[in-house]
């Protein structure tokens, strides 16, 4: 498991906070998750091709998006 419960709770809280401040729900979810992934050094994505990089990124992003959507 790549994410701690605290990390997941923090993502949901941050997204809710952005939505409450007037940011579009979809933008809030994806912006928060992209920021989290970019700032977390434990994520290593292959750099051999651009497609492999994005395929790996989506493998991380999708479960986070699903989790946040479920807990809003």
Secondary structure, 3 states (H helix, E strand, C coil): CCCCHHHHHHHHHHHHHHHHCCCCHHHHHHHHHHHHHHHCCCCCCCCCCHHHHHHHHHHHHHHHHHHHHHCC
